[in-house]
Structure formats: structure tokens, C-alpha cells
Amino acid sequence: MNGGFDNKIVRGFTMITVIGKLADTQKYIGVQGYNVLPKLDNWTPDMNLQWIRKAIERGDDFLIVSTKAVSGFFVEEVDFLLCTLKKDNHK
């Protein structure tokens, strides 16, 4: 199992999806058990949010690795994650 967009889940094992700025998340690529969206030339915000949605649906744990000078799409990414989790927990 390696990091990347198409991770496979091993039965009984919780994947850890890494959220953060690209520079902070890339060290987790290839580390067993971590799901990291790699740098993609065709990356879009919608692709990123769909990736998070799939991780939520699988029941992944999340590791937020960027904590300083957060800005840009990372703020939207975390907001989406938190809002989706809140909404899913109130169903």
C-alpha cells in the first residue's frame, strides 16, 4: 500500500488521510497506511473535495499537518472536511 489518489483499503485497517499544504503532506507519500493526494498536473479544487469525501465515506482518520500561515485552498479544504463531518454526524 502506498500513498496516492487510488489507495486500496486493507480489511480491518483504518487509513489515515493527510490534509495540509502540499509541502507539508508530501513526506507521507509512500508511507504505509497514509493516504495523500499527490501533486497532480490536472489537480482541481473539486477533485480535492471528492478525494476528501471518499476518505470520509471509507471511515478514514485524518491528520492535519499544516498549522502555520494557513491560507489559500487549504482553508477551504479544512472547512469542507469539518462541515461534512458535522453534517454526516447529524444524520
C-alpha positions as CSV (number, residue, x, y, z in Angstrom):
1,M,0.0,0.0,0.0
2,N,1.4,3.4,-0.9
3,G,0.2,7.0,-0.7
4,G,-1.7,8.4,-3.5
5,F,-5.1,9.1,-5.0
6,D,-6.1,5.4,-5.5
7,N,-5.2,3.8,-2.2
8,K,-6.7,0.4,-1.5
9,I,-8.1,-0.4,1.9
10,V,-7.0,-3.5,3.8
11,R,-9.8,-5.0,5.7
12,G,-9.8,-4.1,9.4
13,F,-7.2,-1.3,8.8
14,T,-8.0,2.4,9.1
15,M,-6.3,4.6,6.6
16,I,-5.0,8.0,7.7
17,T,-5.8,10.7,5.2
18,V,-3.3,13.6,5.4
19,I,-4.6,17.1,5.0
20,G,-2.4,20.2,4.6
21,K,-0.4,22.3,2.3
22,L,1.4,20.4,-0.4
23,A,4.9,21.0,1.1
24,D,3.7,19.5,4.4
25,T,1.9,16.5,3.1
26,Q,4.4,15.1,0.5
27,K,6.6,13.4,3.1
28,Y,3.7,11.0,3.8
29,I,3.6,9.8,0.2
30,G,4.6,6.1,0.0
31,V,4.3,5.6,3.8
32,Q,2.1,2.6,4.5
33,G,-1.3,3.5,5.9
34,Y,-1.3,7.1,4.8
35,N,-3.5,8.5,2.1
36,V,-2.0,11.5,0.4
37,L,-3.2,13.4,-2.6
38,P,0.0,13.7,-4.6
39,K,0.9,16.8,-6.7
40,L,-1.1,16.4,-9.9
41,D,-0.9,18.5,-13.1
42,N,-4.6,18.2,-13.5
43,W,-5.5,19.0,-9.9
44,T,-8.7,20.9,-9.3
45,P,-10.4,22.0,-6.1
46,D,-13.4,19.7,-6.9
47,M,-11.0,16.7,-7.3
48,N,-9.6,17.5,-3.9
49,L,-13.0,17.8,-2.3
50,Q,-14.1,14.5,-3.9
51,W,-11.0,12.9,-2.5
52,I,-11.8,14.1,1.0
53,R,-15.4,12.9,0.6
54,K,-14.2,9.4,-0.4
55,A,-11.9,9.3,2.7
56,I,-14.8,10.3,4.9
57,E,-17.1,7.6,3.4
58,R,-14.4,5.0,4.0
59,G,-14.1,6.0,7.6
60,D,-10.5,7.2,7.4
61,D,-8.9,9.1,10.2
62,F,-7.5,12.5,9.3
63,L,-4.1,14.0,10.1
64,I,-3.9,17.8,9.6
65,V,-0.2,18.6,9.2
66,S,-0.2,22.3,8.3
67,T,-0.7,24.7,11.3
68,K,1.2,27.8,10.5
69,A,0.3,30.6,8.0
70,V,-2.7,28.6,6.7
71,S,-4.2,30.2,3.6
72,G,-5.4,29.5,0.1
73,F,-7.2,26.3,-0.8
74,F,-6.1,24.6,2.4
75,V,-8.5,26.7,4.4
76,E,-11.4,25.6,2.1
77,E,-10.2,22.0,2.4
78,V,-10.3,22.0,6.2
79,D,-13.7,23.9,6.2
80,F,-15.1,21.3,3.8
81,L,-13.8,18.4,5.9
82,L,-15.2,19.8,9.2
83,C,-18.6,20.8,7.7
84,T,-19.0,17.5,6.0
85,L,-18.2,15.6,9.2
86,K,-20.5,17.7,11.2
87,K,-23.3,17.2,8.7
88,D,-22.7,13.4,8.5
89,N,-22.8,13.1,12.3
90,H,-26.2,14.8,12.5
91,K,-28.0,12.4,10.1
